[in-house]
Amino acid sequence: MPYQLTRRSFLKGLAAGSALSALTAYGGLKMATPAAAVEAGYPEAGAGAKVFRNVCPRNCYDTCSMLSYVKDGVLRKVSGDPVNTFTNGRLCVKGYTYTRRVYSPDRLKYPMKQEPRGSGKWQRISWDEALEIIARKILAIKKEYGSTLPICLNKYSGNFDILHYGIEGMMSSIGYTTRALGTPCWPAGIDAQTYDFGTLWNNDPEDLVNSRYIILWGVNPAWTSIHSMRFIYAAREQGAKIVVIDPIVTATASKADLYLQIKPSTDGALALGMARHILDNGWVDGEYLKANAVGWEEFFAYLRREVTLDWASRITGIPARVIADLAREYATTKPAAIWIGYGMQRHTNGGQNVRAIDALAAITGNVGKSGGGALYGHLETWGFNYAAMTMPKPPGAVGVKKPDGTMSDRYININNFGADLLNTTDPPIKMLWIACRNPLSQDPEPQVVQKAFENMDLVVTVDHFLTRTAAWSDIVLPATTQFEEHGVNASYWHYWIGINEQAIEPYFEAKNDVQIAMLLAAKLNALEPGSCTYPTSGNLEEWVGKEFNPKILDLLGISDYSELKKGPRKAKLLTAAWSDGKFRTPSGKIEIKSSEAPKYGLPALPVYVPEKQASPEYPYRFLTPHSPYGIHSQFQNIDWMQNVNPEPYVEIHPATAAAKGIKDGDWVKVYNEIGYVTLKARITATTAPEILVAYEAWYKDLNYNLNYTVKAVPSDMGKKATGNRGLAFHDNFVNIEKVR
């Protein structure tokens, strides 16, 4: 009789550490690589399997609609949901590893306590014991300091499902607290487009197929938005030219019709040089500007006074004739789209560079046109109720007094988290709650972050794995994956929204953030009645229903959220952003001369701000972009990803390697005045002589952290829209030496 693996016997095997053998015995997860798994397709999962709808909640452009196949209570297979015309029934290489992620033997199974912090001496505790420790500390802090301001939340994008905002709701429900405010990812560009257009809103990416000229500027969708590539290729089949502008010969660059290797952080100079050439040759769309923009006369005066092709060439490293040809083609081929990547705005002049590109799109009349636009991102489909997040304060809560006499939470900079933790006083920060984040891996100056952790009375982390941050916590709580919970997801790139169905029971004792909030509320109120306002009951599917309002239902063309169980829906938005001409700036028009930017100490016009320069001591710019095998500190710890990408490396140009006596495969030290990282050398001409490239990731068994060399240097923008300026991750300068 063949062996039958039920969910109970499967999880029993996991507890004994035999996950891989249990899965192999069941007959479906034997493939050694993601490619083999995709090719095989797990045909046996279909027989008798229940199918559920899910959405990938990771911080990614594509926010894939998924189907999960469950048999005997075990997640057997994941695939793309063909209803979604953007993701089109396919997943990325990371998405196909979800069965490995869910059942990884490294997943946290139970609440754990570590004594002392950082010792590695962990013991399993019950949920009740964990909540008791946490609740008593919250109440003790409130008694000692007269408020809950010494309690700090650091939460961001590890899971973008709307219900995971329940963690912010939990913090609100205990009183006024300290919050890490801002975003490390894209704030300079958000502010730039907010100054120019009133907010960020991109054309439907499926509309790229209608473009006749596409510039992919500092973005690598072949790795980071693979579903967008289908529309880019379709546009080329209809005659579009594909141009890639990037300091690195990326996978996307290798597929372009024209690739320009620009010097990092000089993108604004290229855009301005193009604009000057367009102006000189009469290719400006004057009628469009008169009807839709303000400040263009001042902008043109600046171009004539300060900008030339030779000036742009000298700064960017791109020949003047190439800039001229690019300008002519872009201005005279309609419609033309520019996709502005997030990497190119992670500089001290990043927002200004985005504003220059926005101006380029505006003066050629490509804004508000199908197949055109300055595409960056959008939040048009994020109009939920945020019911899990919005909670009243308990009576008598004390916070930071605002000028109008009301109270508020206290905010520190998420992009300088360690230093702000150490420097915040009156009252000091004494307790941390970390959710959907891994600051000891992903923040700049993690050395400082760790020092700040050492000053805490209590650190609580909620996660799937024992990350660097979890390893420096007192209490670690196991979190559910999207297959073990209900939820709802929207994208910041495409127009689709889908609900997430619970497909399997939670892994061991894992819980969702809303469930944790309800349990903690019950514990707090048992110890001190009225100390917490968060509801103490309700199932997650009910919480999903609370997030929908008439406006978002109408946007999706449905009368009830449950209709999404039949499949995701595409929002009824304008295909071409701003095609109605209703810009959200103070003037109601595109503000090439911004009325808001000077209020934040910024130039009103998209003038060029010089790029940050290397020093003789640290002459190499260290770029640390995304890998195709992970998203920040997620996925690289999964066995399939370890198989195909087993160790990190630094890419070095042959000329640089020769000058330093470095050969392919040598171990090298990349360092600057704040830290270093040791890794293997890979010699390649895909980078430039003055640039080193390594890919960010958390390798669970390696002491690898690129951010040991990254200072908390802010980008120029982000304050207006996100509360704090972004991070100039790519203005990081280092030296390199062979170590063995």
NORMO-V161657 format. One record per residue. N is the residue number from 1. RES is the residue in one small letter. SS is DSSP state (H for helix, E for strand, C for the rest). Layout:
BEGIN
N:RES:SS + N:RES:SS
END
This chain:
BEGIN
1:m:C + 2:p:C + 3:y:C + 4:q:C + 5:l:C + 6:t:C + 7:r:H + 8:r:H + 9:s:H + 10:f:H + 11:l:H + 12:k:H + 13:g:H + 14:l:H + 15:a:H + 16:a:C + 17:g:C + 18:s:C + 19:a:H + 20:l:H + 21:s:H + 22:a:H + 23:l:H + 24:t:H + 25:a:H + 26:y:H + 27:g:C + 28:g:C + 29:l:C + 30:k:C + 31:m:C + 32:a:C + 33:t:C + 34:p:H + 35:a:H + 36:a:H + 37:a:H + 38:v:H + 39:e:H + 40:a:H + 41:g:C + 42:y:C + 43:p:H + 44:e:H + 45:a:H + 46:g:H + 47:a:C + 48:g:C + 49:a:C + 50:k:E + 51:v:E + 52:f:E + 53:r:E + 54:n:E + 55:v:E + 56:c:C + 57:p:C + 58:r:C + 59:n:C + 60:c:C + 61:y:C + 62:d:C + 63:t:C + 64:c:C + 65:s:E + 66:m:E + 67:l:E + 68:s:E + 69:y:E + 70:v:E + 71:k:E + 72:d:C + 73:g:C + 74:v:E + 75:l:E + 76:r:E + 77:k:E + 78:v:E + 79:s:E + 80:g:E + 81:d:C + 82:p:C + 83:v:C + 84:n:C + 85:t:C + 86:f:C + 87:t:C + 88:n:C + 89:g:C + 90:r:C + 91:l:C + 92:c:C + 93:v:C + 94:k:C + 95:g:H + 96:y:H + 97:t:H + 98:y:H + 99:t:H + 100:r:H + 101:r:H + 102:v:H + 103:y:C + 104:s:C + 105:p:C + 106:d:C + 107:r:C + 108:l:C + 109:k:C + 110:y:C + 111:p:C + 112:m:E + 113:k:E + 114:q:E + 115:e:C + 116:p:C + 117:r:C + 118:g:C + 119:s:C + 120:g:C + 121:k:C + 122:w:E + 123:q:E + 124:r:E + 125:i:C + 126:s:C + 127:w:H + 128:d:H + 129:e:H + 130:a:H + 131:l:H + 132:e:H + 133:i:H + 134:i:H + 135:a:H + 136:r:H + 137:k:H + 138:i:H + 139:l:H + 140:a:H + 141:i:H + 142:k:H + 143:k:H + 144:e:H + 145:y:H + 146:g:C + 147:s:C + 148:t:C + 149:l:C + 150:p:C + 151:i:E + 152:c:E + 153:l:E + 154:n:E + 155:k:E + 156:y:C + 157:s:C + 158:g:C + 159:n:C + 160:f:C + 161:d:C + 162:i:H + 163:l:H + 164:h:H + 165:y:H + 166:g:H + 167:i:H + 168:e:H + 169:g:H + 170:m:H + 171:m:H + 172:s:H + 173:s:H + 174:i:H + 175:g:C + 176:y:C + 177:t:C + 178:t:E + 179:r:E + 180:a:E + 181:l:E + 182:g:C + 183:t:C + 184:p:C + 185:c:C + 186:w:C + 187:p:H + 188:a:H + 189:g:H + 190:i:H + 191:d:H + 192:a:H + 193:q:H + 194:t:H + 195:y:H + 196:d:H + 197:f:H + 198:g:C + 199:t:C + 200:l:C + 201:w:C + 202:n:C + 203:n:C + 204:d:C + 205:p:H + 206:e:H + 207:d:H + 208:l:H + 209:v:H + 210:n:H + 211:s:C + 212:r:C + 213:y:E + 214:i:E + 215:i:E + 216:l:E + 217:w:E + 218:g:C + 219:v:C + 220:n:C + 221:p:H + 222:a:H + 223:w:H + 224:t:H + 225:s:C + 226:i:H + 227:h:H + 228:s:H + 229:m:H + 230:r:H + 231:f:H + 232:i:H + 233:y:H + 234:a:H + 235:a:H + 236:r:H + 237:e:H + 238:q:C + 239:g:C + 240:a:C + 241:k:E + 242:i:E + 243:v:E + 244:v:E + 245:i:E + 246:d:C + 247:p:C + 248:i:C + 249:v:C + 250:t:C + 251:a:C + 252:t:C + 253:a:H + 254:s:H + 255:k:H + 256:a:C + 257:d:C + 258:l:E + 259:y:E + 260:l:E + 261:q:C + 262:i:C + 263:k:C + 264:p:C + 265:s:C + 266:t:C + 267:d:H + 268:g:H + 269:a:H + 270:l:H + 271:a:H + 272:l:H + 273:g:H + 274:m:H + 275:a:H + 276:r:H + 277:h:H + 278:i:H + 279:l:H + 280:d:H + 281:n:C + 282:g:C + 283:w:C + 284:v:C + 285:d:C + 286:g:H + 287:e:H + 288:y:H + 289:l:H + 290:k:H + 291:a:H + 292:n:H + 293:a:E + 294:v:E + 295:g:C + 296:w:H + 297:e:H + 298:e:H + 299:f:H + 300:f:H + 301:a:H + 302:y:H + 303:l:H + 304:r:H + 305:r:H + 306:e:H + 307:v:C + 308:t:C + 309:l:H + 310:d:H + 311:w:H + 312:a:H + 313:s:H + 314:r:H + 315:i:H + 316:t:H + 317:g:C + 318:i:C + 319:p:C + 320:a:H + 321:r:H + 322:v:H + 323:i:H + 324:a:H + 325:d:H + 326:l:H + 327:a:H + 328:r:H + 329:e:H + 330:y:H + 331:a:H + 332:t:H + 333:t:C + 334:k:C + 335:p:C + 336:a:E + 337:a:E + 338:i:E + 339:w:E + 340:i:E + 341:g:C + 342:y:C + 343:g:H + 344:m:H + 345:q:H + 346:r:C + 347:h:C + 348:t:C + 349:n:C + 350:g:H + 351:g:H + 352:q:H + 353:n:H + 354:v:H + 355:r:H + 356:a:H + 357:i:H + 358:d:H + 359:a:H + 360:l:H + 361:a:H + 362:a:H + 363:i:H + 364:t:C + 365:g:C + 366:n:C + 367:v:C + 368:g:C + 369:k:C + 370:s:C + 371:g:C + 372:g:C + 373:g:C + 374:a:E + 375:l:E + 376:y:C + 377:g:C + 378:h:C + 379:l:C + 380:e:C + 381:t:C + 382:w:C + 383:g:C + 384:f:C + 385:n:C + 386:y:C + 387:a:C + 388:a:C + 389:m:C + 390:t:C + 391:m:C + 392:p:C + 393:k:C + 394:p:C + 395:p:C + 396:g:C + 397:a:C + 398:v:C + 399:g:C + 400:v:E + 401:k:E + 402:k:C + 403:p:C + 404:d:C + 405:g:C + 406:t:C + 407:m:E + 408:s:E + 409:d:C + 410:r:E + 411:y:E + 412:i:E + 413:n:E + 414:i:H + 415:n:H + 416:n:H + 417:f:H + 418:g:H + 419:a:H + 420:d:H + 421:l:H + 422:l:H + 423:n:H + 424:t:C + 425:t:C + 426:d:C + 427:p:C + 428:p:C + 429:i:C + 430:k:C + 431:m:E + 432:l:E + 433:w:E + 434:i:E + 435:a:E + 436:c:C + 437:r:C + 438:n:C + 439:p:H + 440:l:H + 441:s:H + 442:q:H + 443:d:C + 444:p:C + 445:e:C + 446:p:H + 447:q:H + 448:v:H + 449:v:H + 450:q:H + 451:k:H + 452:a:H + 453:f:H + 454:e:H + 455:n:C + 456:m:C + 457:d:C + 458:l:E + 459:v:E + 460:v:E + 461:t:E + 462:v:E + 463:d:E + 464:h:C + 465:f:C + 466:l:C + 467:t:C + 468:r:H + 469:t:H + 470:a:H + 471:a:H + 472:w:C + 473:s:C + 474:d:C + 475:i:E + 476:v:E + 477:l:E + 478:p:E + 479:a:E + 480:t:C + 481:t:C + 482:q:H + 483:f:H + 484:e:H + 485:e:C + 486:h:C + 487:g:E + 488:v:E + 489:n:E + 490:a:E + 491:s:C + 492:y:C + 493:w:C + 494:h:C + 495:y:C + 496:w:E + 497:i:E + 498:g:E + 499:i:E + 500:n:E + 501:e:C + 502:q:C + 503:a:C + 504:i:C + 505:e:C + 506:p:C + 507:y:C + 508:f:C + 509:e:C + 510:a:C + 511:k:E + 512:n:C + 513:d:H + 514:v:H + 515:q:H + 516:i:H + 517:a:H + 518:m:H + 519:l:H + 520:l:H + 521:a:H + 522:a:H + 523:k:H + 524:l:H + 525:n:H + 526:a:H + 527:l:H + 528:e:C + 529:p:C + 530:g:C + 531:s:C + 532:c:C + 533:t:C + 534:y:C + 535:p:C + 536:t:C + 537:s:C + 538:g:C + 539:n:C + 540:l:H + 541:e:H + 542:e:H + 543:w:H + 544:v:H + 545:g:H + 546:k:H + 547:e:C + 548:f:C + 549:n:C + 550:p:H + 551:k:H + 552:i:H + 553:l:H + 554:d:H + 555:l:H + 556:l:H + 557:g:C + 558:i:C + 559:s:C + 560:d:C + 561:y:H + 562:s:H + 563:e:H + 564:l:H + 565:k:H + 566:k:H + 567:g:C + 568:p:C + 569:r:E + 570:k:E + 571:a:C + 572:k:C + 573:l:C + 574:l:C + 575:t:C + 576:a:C + 577:a:C + 578:w:C + 579:s:C + 580:d:C + 581:g:C + 582:k:C + 583:f:C + 584:r:C + 585:t:C + 586:p:C + 587:s:C + 588:g:C + 589:k:C + 590:i:E + 591:e:E + 592:i:C + 593:k:C + 594:s:C + 595:s:C + 596:e:C + 597:a:H + 598:p:H + 599:k:H + 600:y:H + 601:g:C + 602:l:C + 603:p:C + 604:a:C + 605:l:C + 606:p:C + 607:v:C + 608:y:C + 609:v:C + 610:p:C + 611:e:C + 612:k:C + 613:q:C + 614:a:C + 615:s:C + 616:p:C + 617:e:C + 618:y:C + 619:p:C + 620:y:E + 621:r:E + 622:f:E + 623:l:E + 624:t:C + 625:p:C + 626:h:C + 627:s:C + 628:p:C + 629:y:C + 630:g:C + 631:i:E + 632:h:C + 633:s:C + 634:q:E + 635:f:C + 636:q:C + 637:n:C + 638:i:C + 639:d:H + 640:w:H + 641:m:H + 642:q:H + 643:n:H + 644:v:H + 645:n:C + 646:p:C + 647:e:C + 648:p:C + 649:y:E + 650:v:E + 651:e:E + 652:i:E + 653:h:C + 654:p:H + 655:a:H + 656:t:H + 657:a:H + 658:a:H + 659:a:H + 660:k:H + 661:g:C + 662:i:C + 663:k:C + 664:d:C + 665:g:C + 666:d:C + 667:w:E + 668:v:E + 669:k:E + 670:v:E + 671:y:E + 672:n:C + 673:e:C + 674:i:C + 675:g:C + 676:y:E + 677:v:E + 678:t:E + 679:l:E + 680:k:E + 681:a:E + 682:r:E + 683:i:E + 684:t:C + 685:a:C + 686:t:C + 687:t:C + 688:a:C + 689:p:C + 690:e:C + 691:i:E + 692:l:E + 693:v:E + 694:a:E + 695:y:C + 696:e:C + 697:a:C + 698:w:C + 699:y:C + 700:k:C + 701:d:C + 702:l:C + 703:n:C + 704:y:C + 705:n:C + 706:l:H + 707:n:H + 708:y:H + 709:t:H + 710:v:C + 711:k:C + 712:a:C + 713:v:C + 714:p:E + 715:s:C + 716:d:C + 717:m:C + 718:g:C + 719:k:H + 720:k:H + 721:a:H + 722:t:H + 723:g:C + 724:n:C + 725:r:C + 726:g:C + 727:l:E + 728:a:C + 729:f:C + 730:h:C + 731:d:C + 732:n:C + 733:f:E + 734:v:E + 735:n:E + 736:i:E + 737:e:E + 738:k:E + 739:v:C + 740:r:C
END
